[in-house]
């Protein structure tokens, strides 16, 4: 039996895309369990509209964060195979069939990692996708940590990993992945794709990455990455700028070379993303090229501000040791 589980909160404007794509799946789930965290909009009413089109159960859990919502949904689900996705995405028509096939065919597989692709509607969103999202060809199956936008697993693996960490509001799926990696065998299906809209403005992007970095601090994740970022922006960058002004302009060249290396990966992705999203006019390309470094810098500043807030929370609240 295959159960699809989703958590939602105030998704009235986007939930239909997910529900319509569930209706159209080539392999239909045996049940769909949705946990609502206490929406104040029309989310629950819209969900109930689909009760005749999907084997749907809606549970309302006011105040539940995304970890709590997923754990409640999986506990309530009857399937031994659990496929997990998020509100606000659109599923490829064969997503469920592809992401569950390794579990159905090989009893040794415990977890299947799917993939996610930016469904950009604007040029800014296309540039955002190229800047922050990997291409399927860049994924290393051994080290890839799947997003819970696109993952399937056996109920027994979820239970053995201890479920999603309910003390954590962001980056919760990374902690869950690390726990699964320690006890479960993974398979990768790059073709089990979900499509989602990147943030549509710098302000929304800043908030998203601030919260992600705050979650990193709460969970004590990626210390080295954050240290490198602080060192680059607060030490190396200013030092090279000063040396270029006071000693020799060659130091500015080093600064430019470092920036080019840092932006190399987004610029390598950009042509493919722009072709896929239809933004191919010369003006569009030029604008996207200029947006990439802006998006990078805004995201880095958001991370540098959010991470210490998370560390402070961790020091005050002493959350469980998850490693």
N, C-alpha and C positions, 0 to 999 in steps of 0.2 A: 504494500500500500504506500502511495506517495502523497505526502502532504506538502503544500506550499504554505509558508508562513510569512507574514508581513506585519510590521508595526507602523502606525500612522499617528499623526498629530496635526490637525488643521491643514489637511491636504485636499480640501474641497476643490481647489482650482486645478489640481494635477492628477487626482486619483483615477479619473476615468481612463487616462492613457494606459495605466497599468492594468486595470480591470479589463479593458477591451482587448489588450494583448494576451491576457490570460484566457479569455474566451476563445481566442483564435489559435491557441497552442495546438501543434500537431499531435502532441500527447497530452491528453487532459489529466489534470491531477484528480486524485480520489477525493481530496478535500482542500479547501483554502481556509486557513485560519488567520483572521486579522485581529490584532489587538490595538484598540484605540486608547491613547494615553489621556483622553479627556478633551477632545476637540471642542472648540467653541464655534466652529463654522458648520457647514453642511456635510462634513465628511461622513459621518455615520449614516445620515439619510441617503447619501449617494451610494454608499456600500450596500445598503439594504435594497436599493433598486436592482442590484445584480443577483439577488438571492435566487431568482428563477433561471438565471443563466449560468451560474457557477455553484458547485457544492460548497457553499460559503457559510462560515460561522463567524460572527462578529462578537468580540468580547471587549467590554469597556473597563479599563483599568485606570481610573483617574490618577494623574500624577506619576504614572510609570515613565521612567526614562527608556531609552531604546533597548538597553540591555535587559531591563526588567520585562519590557514588552515582548522581546523575543523569547525569553525564558518562559513566560506565561503561555505564549502561543505554542511553543514546542511541548510543554507539559500537557497542554490541552489536546494537541494533535494526536491522531490515532495511528499515523503511519510510522513504519520503521525507517523509511527514507524521508528526510526532511530537505526540501529545497527552500532556500532563503533569498529574498530579494527586498527591495525598498519601495516605498511610495515615491512617486515622482519619476519613475523610470518607465521605459517601454521595452518589453521583452521581444527579442527576435522570435519569430514564429516557431522555431525549432529549439528554443532555449531549454525547455524542460526535458524534452526528449534527449538532447545532447548532454546536458549536465547530469542526468541520472543514469545514462547508459553504462558508464564504467561501474557504478554501484550494482546495477542489475546483472552485469555480465561477469564481474570478478568479485567474489566474496572477500578477497584480500584487501580490496580498496575500501577505505573508510571515509574519505573526503574527496570531493571533486571541486577544483577551483575553476570557476568560469571567468569571463572577461567582461570589460565594460568600455564603451566607446562614447565619446562626446557627440551628442545630437545637437549640433550648434545651429541656432536660428539667426544669429547675427555675426558680423565680422568679429566683434569683440569676443564672442563666445568661441569662435573658431580659433582665434589667437590664444585664448585661454586654454583650450583643449590641447593645442600643440605645446604649450609651455609647461603644463602641469601633469599631463597624462601620458603614460608610456604607450608605445605601439605594441601590438601583439608580438611582433618579431623581436622586441627587446626583452621579452620575458624569459627568465631563467626558471625552468620548472622546479629546480631544487630549492631556490631561495624565495620564490614568489609567495607573497602573503596575500591571499584573496580578500577582496572587499566583500562584505556581507550584502552587497547589491547582487552578487552572483556567486553563490556557493551552494553545494548540496552535501549532505553527510548522513551517516547512520545515526539514529537516535542514541545508540550505545556510545558512540564517540563523543557526542555532546555531553552525555551524562558523565563519562569518565574524565572529560576535561573540566568538569565543574560548572558548565554553562557559561553564559556571558557574565562578565564582572559587573554586578549591579551597582557597585560603588563608583563606577566610572561613566561619565556622560559622553565623552568623545574619545576616539581611538580604542573603543571597547572591542572592536572586531580584531584589531591587531593583537591585543592580549589574548583573546580567544584563539587566534591563529597560532600564537606561540605555544599555548597549552596543547593544541591539537598536534602541532609538529612533534611534540615530545612523545606522543602516545599513538599516533595514527599514521596510516599510509595514505599519501596524497596522489591524486591523478590530476592532470591539467587538461582542460578542454578550452582551447583558445576560441573555438567556434561557438561556444555557449555564451552568447553575447546579450548584454542589456545596454540600452541606449538611455542616456540621461543628459539633461540640460546643464551645462556649466553655469556658474554664477554670471549674471548679466551685467554687472557693474563692478568697478574697482572697490566701491564701498562694501558690497555684498561679499566680494572675494576676500577683502581684508578681514571682515568679521569671521568668515569661514576658517581662514588659516590662523587667525588669532585663537579661535576655539580649538582647532586641531593641536596647536602648539601648547595651549594650556593643558589639553589632555595628555600630551607627551610629558609635561612636567608632573602632572598628577600620577602618571603611571611609571615615571622614571625611565622614559624611553629615549633612545638616540642621543645620549650625552655627547658623544664624539661629534655627531653632525651639528648639534647646536653650538658646541665649543668652536668648531671650525667657522661657523657663520659669524659668531661674535668676533672672532679673531680677524676674519676677513674685513668686516665692515668697520670695526672699531680700532683695529691696530694696523693691519697690512695696507688697507686702502688709504687712510689718512697719512701713513708713513711714506708711501710711495708718492703720493701727491706732494707732500712737503719736500721730499728729496728731489723731485722733478723741478720744483720751484727754486730750491736753494743750491742744489748740487749740479744736476745735469738732466736735460730733458729726456734722456734715455730711460729714466725711471718711469716717466709717463707712458713710454712705449711698453714697459713691463705691465703697467696697469691696464693698458688696452689689450694686451695679449691675454692677460688673466680674464678680463671680461669676455673676450671672444671665446675662450675655452669654456667658460661658464655657460655661454649662450649657444654653444655648438649643437647640443642635443635638441633644444626646441626648434632651432632653425633647420635642422635636418628633417624634423617631423613636419614642419610648416607646409611645404609644397603638397604633401600627400593629404594633409588635413584640409587645406584650401580647395584642392580638387574635389575631395569627397563632399564638401559642403557647398560647392558651387561658387566660391568667391575667387574667381580667377582673373578678373580685370586688373590691369597694371596698377590702378589706383588702390584697389583692395589689397593687392600684394604689398605695396609700399606701406600702406597703413598698418597692416598686420606685422610687418617687419619692425616698425617703430613701436608697436604695442608690446611686443615680446619682452624687451628689457624693462619696460615700465611694470608689467605684470610680475616679473621676477623680483624686482626691488620691493614692490608693495607687499608681495607675499613674504619676503624675507624680513621686512620690518614688522609685519604682523606676527611672525614667528618669534622674533626677538622680544617683542612685548608680551606675548602670551605665555612663553615658556617659564619665565620667572614667577608669574602669577600661579601657574600650576605647581611649581616647586614649593611656593609658600603655602599653598593649600595642602600639599603632601606633608610638609613639616608640621602643620597645625593639626591635621586630621589622622595622621598615622594609618593609612589604609593597609589592607592585607598585603603580605608579601606574595606576589603571584609567580615569581620565577621558581 
